[in-house]
Amino acid sequence: MGIDLQLHDGRPFWPSRRSKRRPTLIRQSHEHGEALAQLIVKLPRNTSGKLWTVAPYNDTIFNEQEAEAALREIPGLLECCTDDSQVETVRDLAAYLEACAATPCSYLVFFGD
């Protein structure tokens, strides 16, 4: 189980789907997928937060407003970390959320498997 991240500067575009839209991928991360999934699964469900809605086995998309809201959850997620690897995972997630929140019309895609 793992969750990969992709940051897009517009509605996500995948070339395999026949479309005349331009590619939108800005950057992606596969490095912390398993650790991110383990942390997300531990979050309390049905709260006012956004990160608990990330599905570890499906894809979840945040727009820039949702990414900004999820940034407020990063300090609490850091408190749940039990080792340096998890801390690095949360920092990577925070960087993606910050970039999404700062980029108009962007989307952050969480690819669960």
MMTF fields as JSON, N, C-alpha, C and O atoms, coordinates in Angstrom:
{
  "mmtfVersion": "1.0.0",
  "mmtfProducer": "UNKNOWN",
  "numBonds": 451,
  "numAtoms": 452,
  "numGroups": 113,
  "numChains": 1,
  "numModels": 1,
  "chainsPerModel": [1],
  "groupsPerChain": [113],
  "chainIdList": ["A"],
  "bondAtomList": [4, 2, 8, 6, 12, 10, 16, 14, 20, 18, 24, 22, 28, 26, 32, 30, 36, 34, 40, 38, 44, 42, 48, 46, 52, 50, 56, 54, 60, 58, 64, 62, 68, 66, 72, 70, 76, 74, 80, 78, 84, 82, 88, 86, 92, 90, 96, 94, 100, 98, 104, 102, 108, 106, 112, 110, 116, 114, 120, 118, 124, 122, 128, 126, 132, 130, 136, 134, 140, 138, 144, 142, 148, 146, 152, 150, 156, 154, 160, 158, 164, 162, 168, 166, 172, 170, 176, 174, 180, 178, 184, 182, 188, 186, 192, 190, 196, 194, 200, 198, 204, 202, 208, 206, 212, 210, 216, 214, 220, 218, 224, 222, 228, 226, 232, 230, 236, 234, 240, 238, 244, 242, 248, 246, 252, 250, 256, 254, 260, 258, 264, 262, 268, 266, 272, 270, 276, 274, 280, 278, 284, 282, 288, 286, 292, 290, 296, 294, 300, 298, 304, 302, 308, 306, 312, 310, 316, 314, 320, 318, 324, 322, 328, 326, 332, 330, 336, 334, 340, 338, 344, 342, 348, 346, 352, 350, 356, 354, 360, 358, 364, 362, 368, 366, 372, 370, 376, 374, 380, 378, 384, 382, 388, 386, 392, 390, 396, 394, 400, 398, 404, 402, 408, 406, 412, 410, 416, 414, 420, 418, 424, 422, 428, 426, 432, 430, 436, 434, 440, 438, 444, 442, 448, 446],
  "bondOrderList": [1, 1, 1, 1, 1, 1, 1, 1, 1, 1, 1, 1, 1, 1, 1, 1, 1, 1, 1, 1, 1, 1, 1, 1, 1, 1, 1, 1, 1, 1, 1, 1, 1, 1, 1, 1, 1, 1, 1, 1, 1, 1, 1, 1, 1, 1, 1, 1, 1, 1, 1, 1, 1, 1, 1, 1, 1, 1, 1, 1, 1, 1, 1, 1, 1, 1, 1, 1, 1, 1, 1, 1, 1, 1, 1, 1, 1, 1, 1, 1, 1, 1, 1, 1, 1, 1, 1, 1, 1, 1, 1, 1, 1, 1, 1, 1, 1, 1, 1, 1, 1, 1, 1, 1, 1, 1, 1, 1, 1, 1, 1, 1],
  "groupList": [{"groupName": "MET", "atomNameList": ["N", "CA", "C", "O"], "elementList": ["N", "C", "C", "O"], "formalChargeList": [0, 0, 0, 0], "bondAtomList": [1, 0, 2, 1, 3, 2], "bondOrderList": [1, 1, 2], "singleLetterCode": "M", "chemCompType": "L-PEPTIDE LINKING"}, {"groupName": "GLY", "atomNameList": ["N", "CA", "C", "O"], "elementList": ["N", "C", "C", "O"], "formalChargeList": [0, 0, 0, 0], "bondAtomList": [1, 0, 2, 1, 3, 2], "bondOrderList": [1, 1, 2], "singleLetterCode": "G", "chemCompType": "PEPTIDE LINKING"}, {"groupName": "ILE", "atomNameList": ["N", "CA", "C", "O"], "elementList": ["N", "C", "C", "O"], "formalChargeList": [0, 0, 0, 0], "bondAtomList": [1, 0, 2, 1, 3, 2], "bondOrderList": [1, 1, 2], "singleLetterCode": "I", "chemCompType": "L-PEPTIDE LINKING"}, {"groupName": "ASP", "atomNameList": ["N", "CA", "C", "O"], "elementList": ["N", "C", "C", "O"], "formalChargeList": [0, 0, 0, 0], "bondAtomList": [1, 0, 2, 1, 3, 2], "bondOrderList": [1, 1, 2], "singleLetterCode": "D", "chemCompType": "L-PEPTIDE LINKING"}, {"groupName": "LEU", "atomNameList": ["N", "CA", "C", "O"], "elementList": ["N", "C", "C", "O"], "formalChargeList": [0, 0, 0, 0], "bondAtomList": [1, 0, 2, 1, 3, 2], "bondOrderList": [1, 1, 2], "singleLetterCode": "L", "chemCompType": "L-PEPTIDE LINKING"}, {"groupName": "GLN", "atomNameList": ["N", "CA", "C", "O"], "elementList": ["N", "C", "C", "O"], "formalChargeList": [0, 0, 0, 0], "bondAtomList": [1, 0, 2, 1, 3, 2], "bondOrderList": [1, 1, 2], "singleLetterCode": "Q", "chemCompType": "L-PEPTIDE LINKING"}, {"groupName": "HIS", "atomNameList": ["N", "CA", "C", "O"], "elementList": ["N", "C", "C", "O"], "formalChargeList": [0, 0, 0, 0], "bondAtomList": [1, 0, 2, 1, 3, 2], "bondOrderList": [1, 1, 2], "singleLetterCode": "H", "chemCompType": "L-PEPTIDE LINKING"}, {"groupName": "ARG", "atomNameList": ["N", "CA", "C", "O"], "elementList": ["N", "C", "C", "O"], "formalChargeList": [0, 0, 0, 0], "bondAtomList": [1, 0, 2, 1, 3, 2], "bondOrderList": [1, 1, 2], "singleLetterCode": "R", "chemCompType": "L-PEPTIDE LINKING"}, {"groupName": "PRO", "atomNameList": ["N", "CA", "C", "O"], "elementList": ["N", "C", "C", "O"], "formalChargeList": [0, 0, 0, 0], "bondAtomList": [1, 0, 2, 1, 3, 2], "bondOrderList": [1, 1, 2], "singleLetterCode": "P", "chemCompType": "L-PEPTIDE LINKING"}, {"groupName": "PHE", "atomNameList": ["N", "CA", "C", "O"], "elementList": ["N", "C", "C", "O"], "formalChargeList": [0, 0, 0, 0], "bondAtomList": [1, 0, 2, 1, 3, 2], "bondOrderList": [1, 1, 2], "singleLetterCode": "F", "chemCompType": "L-PEPTIDE LINKING"}, {"groupName": "TRP", "atomNameList": ["N", "CA", "C", "O"], "elementList": ["N", "C", "C", "O"], "formalChargeList": [0, 0, 0, 0], "bondAtomList": [1, 0, 2, 1, 3, 2], "bondOrderList": [1, 1, 2], "singleLetterCode": "W", "chemCompType": "L-PEPTIDE LINKING"}, {"groupName": "SER", "atomNameList": ["N", "CA", "C", "O"], "elementList": ["N", "C", "C", "O"], "formalChargeList": [0, 0, 0, 0], "bondAtomList": [1, 0, 2, 1, 3, 2], "bondOrderList": [1, 1, 2], "singleLetterCode": "S", "chemCompType": "L-PEPTIDE LINKING"}, {"groupName": "LYS", "atomNameList": ["N", "CA", "C", "O"], "elementList": ["N", "C", "C", "O"], "formalChargeList": [0, 0, 0, 0], "bondAtomList": [1, 0, 2, 1, 3, 2], "bondOrderList": [1, 1, 2], "singleLetterCode": "K", "chemCompType": "L-PEPTIDE LINKING"}, {"groupName": "THR", "atomNameList": ["N", "CA", "C", "O"], "elementList": ["N", "C", "C", "O"], "formalChargeList": [0, 0, 0, 0], "bondAtomList": [1, 0, 2, 1, 3, 2], "bondOrderList": [1, 1, 2], "singleLetterCode": "T", "chemCompType": "L-PEPTIDE LINKING"}, {"groupName": "GLU", "atomNameList": ["N", "CA", "C", "O"], "elementList": ["N", "C", "C", "O"], "formalChargeList": [0, 0, 0, 0], "bondAtomList": [1, 0, 2, 1, 3, 2], "bondOrderList": [1, 1, 2], "singleLetterCode": "E", "chemCompType": "L-PEPTIDE LINKING"}, {"groupName": "ALA", "atomNameList": ["N", "CA", "C", "O"], "elementList": ["N", "C", "C", "O"], "formalChargeList": [0, 0, 0, 0], "bondAtomList": [1, 0, 2, 1, 3, 2], "bondOrderList": [1, 1, 2], "singleLetterCode": "A", "chemCompType": "L-PEPTIDE LINKING"}, {"groupName": "VAL", "atomNameList": ["N", "CA", "C", "O"], "elementList": ["N", "C", "C", "O"], "formalChargeList": [0, 0, 0, 0], "bondAtomList": [1, 0, 2, 1, 3, 2], "bondOrderList": [1, 1, 2], "singleLetterCode": "V", "chemCompType": "L-PEPTIDE LINKING"}, {"groupName": "ASN", "atomNameList": ["N", "CA", "C", "O"], "elementList": ["N", "C", "C", "O"], "formalChargeList": [0, 0, 0, 0], "bondAtomList": [1, 0, 2, 1, 3, 2], "bondOrderList": [1, 1, 2], "singleLetterCode": "N", "chemCompType": "L-PEPTIDE LINKING"}, {"groupName": "TYR", "atomNameList": ["N", "CA", "C", "O"], "elementList": ["N", "C", "C", "O"], "formalChargeList": [0, 0, 0, 0], "bondAtomList": [1, 0, 2, 1, 3, 2], "bondOrderList": [1, 1, 2], "singleLetterCode": "Y", "chemCompType": "L-PEPTIDE LINKING"}, {"groupName": "CYS", "atomNameList": ["N", "CA", "C", "O"], "elementList": ["N", "C", "C", "O"], "formalChargeList": [0, 0, 0, 0], "bondAtomList": [1, 0, 2, 1, 3, 2], "bondOrderList": [1, 1, 2], "singleLetterCode": "C", "chemCompType": "L-PEPTIDE LINKING"}],
  "groupTypeList": [0, 1, 2, 3, 4, 5, 4, 6, 3, 1, 7, 8, 9, 10, 8, 11, 7, 7, 11, 12, 7, 7, 8, 13, 4, 2, 7, 5, 11, 6, 14, 6, 1, 14, 15, 4, 15, 5, 4, 2, 16, 12, 4, 8, 7, 17, 13, 11, 1, 12, 4, 10, 13, 16, 15, 8, 18, 17, 3, 13, 2, 9, 17, 14, 5, 14, 15, 14, 15, 15, 4, 7, 14, 2, 8, 1, 4, 4, 14, 19, 19, 13, 3, 3, 11, 5, 16, 14, 13, 16, 7, 3, 4, 15, 15, 18, 4, 14, 15, 19, 15, 15, 13, 8, 19, 11, 18, 4, 16, 9, 9, 1, 3],
  "groupIdList": [1, 2, 3, 4, 5, 6, 7, 8, 9, 10, 11, 12, 13, 14, 15, 16, 17, 18, 19, 20, 21, 22, 23, 24, 25, 26, 27, 28, 29, 30, 31, 32, 33, 34, 35, 36, 37, 38, 39, 40, 41, 42, 43, 44, 45, 46, 47, 48, 49, 50, 51, 52, 53, 54, 55, 56, 57, 58, 59, 60, 61, 62, 63, 64, 65, 66, 67, 68, 69, 70, 71, 72, 73, 74, 75, 76, 77, 78, 79, 80, 81, 82, 83, 84, 85, 86, 87, 88, 89, 90, 91, 92, 93, 94, 95, 96, 97, 98, 99, 100, 101, 102, 103, 104, 105, 106, 107, 108, 109, 110, 111, 112, 113],
  "secStructList": [7, 7, 3, 3, 3, 3, 3, 3, 1, 1, 1, 7, 7, 7, 6, 6, 1, 7, 7, 7, 1, 7, 7, 7, 3, 3, 3, 3, 3, 7, 6, 6, 2, 2, 2, 2, 2, 2, 2, 2, 2, 2, 1, 7, 1, 1, 1, 1, 7, 1, 4, 4, 4, 7, 7, 6, 6, 1, 3, 3, 3, 3, 3, 2, 2, 2, 2, 2, 2, 2, 2, 6, 6, 2, 2, 2, 2, 2, 2, 6, 7, 7, 1, 2, 2, 2, 2, 2, 2, 2, 2, 2, 2, 2, 2, 2, 2, 2, 2, 2, 2, 2, 1, 6, 6, 7, 3, 3, 3, 3, 3, 3, 7],
  "xCoordList": [0.855, 0.0, 0.895, 1.89, 0.554, 1.3, 0.469, -0.491, 0.842, 0.158, 1.216, 2.086, 1.139, 2.035, 1.353, 0.127, 2.167, 1.649, 1.985, 3.068, 1.044, 1.283, 0.681, -0.465, 1.464, 0.987, 0.762, 1.651, -0.433, -0.806, -1.16, -1.736, -0.819, -1.129, -2.492, -2.787, -3.29, -4.647, -5.331, -4.764, -6.527, -7.221, -6.322, -5.848, -6.083, -5.125, -5.395, -6.536, -4.308, -4.352, -3.487, -2.323, -4.047, -3.303, -3.33, -4.409, -2.159, -2.107, -2.82, -3.249, -2.96, -3.617, -5.102, -5.726, -5.653, -7.044, -7.028, -6.372, -7.729, -7.688, -8.305, -9.51, -7.443, -7.868, -6.935, -5.779, -7.443, -6.63, -6.038, -5.424, -6.223, -5.682, -4.178, -3.643, -3.521, -2.07, -1.719, -2.534, -0.524, -0.087, -0.052, 0.296, -0.404, -0.506, 0.432, 0.514, 1.131, 1.971, 3.126, 3.881, 3.264, 4.372, 5.479, 6.64, 5.104, 6.073, 5.336, 4.123, 6.104, 5.495, 6.461, 7.673, 5.919, 6.719, 6.233, 5.042, 7.182, 6.894, 7.695, 7.542, 8.541, 9.527, 8.925, 9.424, 7.873, 7.346, 5.977, 5.246, 5.621, 4.275, 3.774, 2.668, 4.564, 4.112, 3.997, 3.028, 4.975, 4.927, 3.744, 3.086, 3.473, 2.338, 1.028, 0.156, 0.884, -0.334, -0.515, -1.629, 0.562, 0.477, 0.051, -0.724, 0.552, 0.172, -1.274, -2.002, -1.696, -3.064, -4.086, -5.123, -3.796, -4.727, -4.926, -5.988, -3.944, -4.024, -4.845, -5.191, -5.158, -5.886, -7.313, -7.941, -7.828, -9.227, -10.166, -9.943, -11.199, -12.165, -13.285, -13.535, -13.936, -15.122, -14.855, -15.666, -13.713, -13.392, -13.553, -13.928, -13.272, -13.363, -12.148, -12.114, -11.15, -9.946, -10.168, -11.229, -9.155, -9.206, -8.387, -8.767, -7.278, -6.372, -6.984, -6.62, -7.901, -8.524, -9.338, -9.647, -9.693, -10.488, -9.643, -10.189, -8.308, -7.44, -7.609, -7.422, -7.962, -8.229, -6.934, -6.331, -6.492, -5.237, -5.299, -4.255, -6.503, -6.629, -7.284, -7.509, -7.587, -8.167, -7.444, -6.557, -7.825, -7.237, -8.099, -9.327, -7.428, -8.102, -7.484, -6.267, -8.315, -7.827, -8.21, -9.365, -7.222, -7.458, -7.238, -6.284, -8.116, -7.858, -7.043, -6.679, -6.754, -5.877, -6.481, -5.748, -7.805, -8.446, -8.394, -8.166, -8.604, -8.536, -7.102, -6.889, -6.133, -4.728, -4.392, -3.692, -4.892, -4.648, -5.262, -4.644, -6.459, -7.107, -6.315, -6.164, -5.819, -5.064, -3.736, -3.224, -3.181, -1.927, -2.058, -1.082, -3.236, -3.452, -3.35, -3.215, -3.413, -3.327, -1.893, -1.656, -0.952, 0.433, 1.045, 1.692, 0.878, 1.468, 0.965, 1.756, -0.305, -0.846, -0.306, -0.053, -0.131, 0.414, 1.875, 2.321, 2.615, 4.006, 4.093, 5.031, 3.116, 3.1, 2.877, 3.272, 2.253, 1.998, 3.207, 3.225, 4.216, 5.384, 6.201, 6.389, 6.684, 7.468, 8.931, 9.735, 9.292, 10.692, 10.987, 10.081, 12.265, 12.699, 12.132, 11.881, 11.93, 11.364, 9.941, 9.57, 9.168, 7.799, 7.805, 6.98, 8.714, 8.823, 9.144, 8.547, 10.079, 10.43, 9.234, 9.022, 8.463, 7.257, 6.27, 5.722, 6.042, 5.1, 5.626, 4.849, 6.912, 7.492, 7.337, 7.075, 7.5, 7.301, 5.842, 5.562, 4.926, 3.505, 3.219, 2.498, 3.777, 3.566, 4.058, 3.409, 5.195, 5.727, 4.774, 4.561, 4.205, 3.242, 1.964, 1.423, 1.487, 0.284, 0.53, -0.33, 1.682, 2.022, 2.086, 1.561, 2.73, 2.836, 1.461, 1.182, 0.608, -0.742, -1.527, -2.188, -1.455, -2.187, -1.722, -2.505, -0.466, 0.101, -0.047, 0.27, -0.52, -0.62, -2.091, -2.828, -2.518, -3.928, -4.335, -3.582, -5.514, -6.124, -5.368, -5.51, -4.574, -3.807, -4.563, -5.562, -4.052, -4.635, -3.514, -2.479, -3.728, -2.811, -3.54, -4.616, -2.934, -3.542, -2.793, -1.569, -3.552, -3.033, -3.415, -4.597, -2.418, -2.658, -2.509, -1.393, -3.618, -3.581, -3.501, -3.973, -2.895, -2.878, -3.272, -3.312],
  "yCoordList": [-1.172, 0.0, 1.227, 1.27, 2.212, 3.457, 4.55, 4.278, 5.785, 6.941, 7.816, 8.359, 7.949, 8.831, 10.182, 10.282, 11.218, 12.573, 13.121, 12.876, 13.867, 14.605, 15.991, 16.139, 17.009, 18.385, 18.815, 18.697, 19.312, 19.755, 21.241, 21.732, 21.951, 23.381, 23.648, 24.785, 22.659, 22.751, 21.416, 20.528, 21.271, 19.992, 18.898, 19.003, 17.841, 16.807, 16.262, 16.029, 16.073, 15.571, 14.324, 14.34, 13.267, 12.037, 11.754, 11.584, 11.698, 11.525, 10.291, 10.281, 9.254, 8.048, 8.281, 7.538, 9.293, 9.652, 10.627, 11.667, 10.294, 11.12, 12.474, 12.615, 13.451, 14.811, 15.778, 15.458, 16.948, 17.97, 18.931, 19.934, 18.626, 19.484, 19.283, 18.234, 20.289, 20.228, 19.476, 19.416, 18.907, 18.26, 19.268, 20.431, 18.835, 19.737, 19.379, 20.124, 18.271, 17.806, 18.768, 19.095, 19.221, 20.08, 19.225, 19.317, 18.392, 17.498, 16.354, 16.406, 15.311, 14.161, 13.541, 13.742, 12.789, 12.14, 10.706, 10.449, 9.788, 8.378, 7.895, 6.758, 8.765, 8.394, 7.949, 7.008, 8.606, 8.359, 7.692, 7.784, 7.034, 6.501, 5.612, 5.814, 4.637, 3.71, 4.394, 4.175, 5.216, 5.924, 6.891, 7.024, 7.561, 8.48, 7.731, 8.192, 6.595, 5.799, 5.356, 5.395, 4.938, 4.503, 5.64, 5.429, 6.838, 7.991, 8.404, 8.697, 8.43, 8.847, 7.902, 8.346, 6.608, 5.621, 5.826, 5.489, 6.361, 6.572, 7.802, 7.965, 8.666, 9.897, 9.594, 8.669, 10.375, 10.188, 10.484, 11.427, 9.689, 9.826, 10.799, 11.067, 11.308, 12.169, 13.388, 13.745, 14.02, 15.259, 16.417, 16.216, 17.608, 18.762, 18.864, 19.726, 18.007, 18.041, 17.5, 16.962, 17.652, 17.178, 15.907, 15.066, 15.76, 14.648, 13.285, 12.319, 13.174, 11.869, 11.395, 10.208, 12.307, 11.921, 11.275, 10.739, 11.319, 10.703, 9.186, 8.585, 8.589, 7.149, 6.4, 6.65, 5.49, 4.784, 3.815, 3.419, 3.426, 2.478, 3.078, 2.372, 4.357, 5.055, 6.375, 6.721, 7.106, 8.413, 9.485, 9.393, 10.5, 11.627, 12.898, 12.98, 13.887, 15.132, 16.297, 16.425, 17.15, 18.388, 19.555, 19.556, 20.546, 21.783, 22.698, 22.292, 23.906, 24.781, 25.168, 25.329, 25.319, 25.657, 24.477, 24.665, 23.284, 22.095, 21.858, 21.442, 22.122, 21.985, 22.979, 22.641, 24.193, 25.202, 24.771, 24.946, 24.215, 23.729, 22.566, 22.486, 21.68, 20.518, 20.927, 20.223, 22.048, 22.522, 22.74, 22.578, 23.101, 23.33, 22.03, 22.064, 20.899, 19.603, 19.088, 18.112, 19.723, 19.25, 19.218, 18.225, 20.25, 20.158, 18.944, 18.286, 18.642, 17.471, 16.175, 15.22, 16.144, 14.944, 14.741, 13.608, 15.84, 15.735, 15.155, 14.426, 15.482, 14.954, 13.438, 12.768, 12.898, 11.454, 10.674, 9.446, 11.377, 10.702, 10.028, 10.573, 8.83, 8.061, 7.919, 7.411, 8.366, 8.305, 9.382, 10.055, 9.531, 10.572, 10.368, 11.339, 9.127, 8.836, 9.395, 9.968, 9.222, 9.754, 11.274, 11.895, 11.879, 13.341, 13.851, 14.824, 13.199, 13.591, 13.43, 14.255, 12.386, 12.155, 13.303, 13.8, 13.726, 14.81, 16.126, 16.935, 16.344, 17.573, 17.596, 18.646, 16.437, 16.345, 16.648, 17.398, 16.06, 16.331, 17.817, 18.412, 18.421, 19.848, 20.699, 21.677, 20.337, 21.088, 21.017, 22.019, 19.855, 19.711, 20.498, 21.155, 20.432, 21.184, 22.684, 23.406, 23.162, 24.582, 25.02, 26.073, 24.211, 24.553, 24.6, 25.492, 23.653, 23.634, 24.856, 25.518, 25.151, 26.289, 27.614, 28.558, 27.685, 28.918, 29.041, 30.088, 27.993, 27.991, 28.062, 27.093, 29.188, 29.304, 28.198, 27.85, 27.662, 26.635, 25.307, 24.516, 25.052, 23.808, 22.714, 22.961, 21.493, 20.316, 19.431, 19.279, 18.848, 17.859, 16.517, 16.36, 15.556, 14.239, 13.242, 13.124, 12.535, 11.457, 10.157, 9.831, 9.414, 8.149, 7.009, 6.645, 6.448, 5.29, 4.013, 3.955, 2.988, 1.704, 0.563, -0.587],
  "zCoordList": [0.0, 0.0, 0.0, 0.723, -0.796, -0.848, -1.48, -2.201, -1.207, -1.79, -2.439, -1.759, -3.748, -4.487, -4.672, -4.64, -4.865, -5.025, -6.401, -6.932, -6.976, -8.21, -8.057, -7.632, -8.408, -8.406, -9.846, -10.69, -10.115, -11.46, -11.443, -10.472, -12.511, -12.585, -13.226, -13.595, -13.356, -13.887, -13.651, -13.014, -14.153, -13.986, -14.544, -15.675, -13.756, -14.176, -15.576, -15.975, -16.293, -17.666, -17.744, -17.342, -18.251, -18.469, -19.965, -20.533, -20.625, -22.078, -22.6, -23.754, -21.792, -22.282, -22.546, -23.303, -21.934, -22.208, -23.383, -23.328, -24.403, -25.62, -25.355, -25.144, -25.373, -25.072, -25.777, -26.057, -26.055, -26.702, -25.677, -26.041, -24.412, -23.361, -23.238, -23.598, -22.732, -22.551, -21.27, -20.35, -21.199, -19.955, -18.807, -19.012, -17.625, -16.485, -15.337, -14.36, -15.432, -14.336, -14.081, -14.997, -12.829, -12.428, -11.819, -12.217, -10.849, -10.217, -9.537, -9.33, -9.193, -8.545, -7.552, -7.64, -6.611, -5.586, -5.398, -5.219, -5.444, -5.183, -3.974, -3.527, -3.458, -2.448, -1.107, -0.49, -0.662, 0.68, 0.67, 1.656, -0.399, -0.568, 0.552, 1.053, 0.951, 1.989, 3.346, 4.073, 3.688, 4.974, 5.012, 6.044, 3.902, 3.849, 4.045, 4.781, 3.403, 3.559, 5.005, 5.527, 5.653, 7.045, 7.966, 8.899, 7.708, 8.537, 8.294, 9.242, 7.037, 6.693, 7.32, 7.813, 7.303, 7.852, 9.359, 9.882, 10.055, 11.498, 11.892, 13.062, 10.924, 11.249, 11.691, 11.177, 12.649, 13.052, 11.884, 11.126, 11.746, 10.658, 11.033, 12.208, 10.019, 10.171, 11.041, 11.896, 10.816, 11.511, 10.535, 9.38, 10.994, 10.098, 9.186, 8.308, 9.373, 8.554, 7.152, 6.836, 6.327, 4.94, 4.714, 3.9, 5.419, 5.122, 5.379, 4.708, 6.328, 6.582, 5.385, 5.285, 4.47, 3.301, 2.203, 1.239, 2.342, 1.341, 1.431, 2.489, 0.307, 0.256, -0.062, -1.106, 0.808, 0.552, -0.63, -1.149, -1.065, -2.171, -3.414, -4.396, -3.379, -4.525, -4.707, -3.926, -5.731, -5.973, -5.316, -5.293, -4.786, -4.156, -4.722, -4.884, -5.023, -5.596, -4.689, -4.284, -4.371, -3.635, -4.584, -5.363, -4.519, -5.236, -4.327, -3.223, -4.758, -3.976, -2.625, -1.649, -2.553, -1.279, -0.298, 0.897, -0.806, 0.047, 0.533, 1.672, -0.327, 0.063, 1.174, 2.129, 1.043, 2.082, 3.412, 4.462, 3.376, 4.593, 5.193, 6.412, 4.36, 4.846, 5.479, 6.349, 5.054, 5.647, 7.152, 7.884, 7.617, 9.052, 9.852, 11.075, 9.174, 9.853, 9.993, 10.704, 9.335, 9.331, 10.735, 11.069, 11.58, 12.928, 13.713, 14.389, 13.637, 14.322, 13.75, 14.484, 12.434, 11.796, 12.2, 12.383, 12.337, 12.785, 14.2, 14.522, 15.032, 16.394, 16.41, 17.364, 15.373, 15.285, 14.792, 14.863, 14.294, 13.723, 14.814, 15.901, 14.499, 15.466, 15.065, 15.846, 13.844, 13.437, 12.398, 11.906, 12.076, 11.138, 9.742, 9.027, 9.349, 8.035, 7.918, 6.894, 8.963, 8.95, 8.957, 8.287, 9.695, 9.718, 8.314, 7.855, 7.638, 6.265, 5.331, 4.443, 5.528, 4.729, 4.901, 3.918, 6.131, 6.403, 5.841, 5.334, 5.923, 5.348, 3.826, 3.239, 3.196, 1.75, 1.399, 0.465, 2.155, 1.952, 2.135, 1.334, 3.181, 3.44, 2.276, 1.905, 1.7, 0.554, -0.632, -1.316, -0.88, -1.973, -1.687, -2.576, -0.452, -0.093, -0.218, -0.723, 0.231, 0.122, -1.334, -1.695, -2.167, -3.589, -4.239, -5.04, -3.902, -4.46, -3.989, -4.789, -2.703, -2.153, -2.758, -2.865, -3.15, -3.7, -5.211, -5.776, -5.873, -7.341, -7.749, -7.57, -8.29, -8.697, -9.674, -10.584, -9.475, -10.334, -10.329, -11.262, -9.3, -9.259, -8.524, -7.849, -8.677, -8.042, -7.521, -8.169, -6.348, -5.796, -5.837, -5.26, -6.53, -6.68, -5.791, -5.856, -4.968, -4.137, -4.839, -4.946, -5.317, -6.011, -5.023, -4.653, -4.597, -3.706, -4.524, -5.659, -3.93, -4.65, -3.746, -4.185]
}
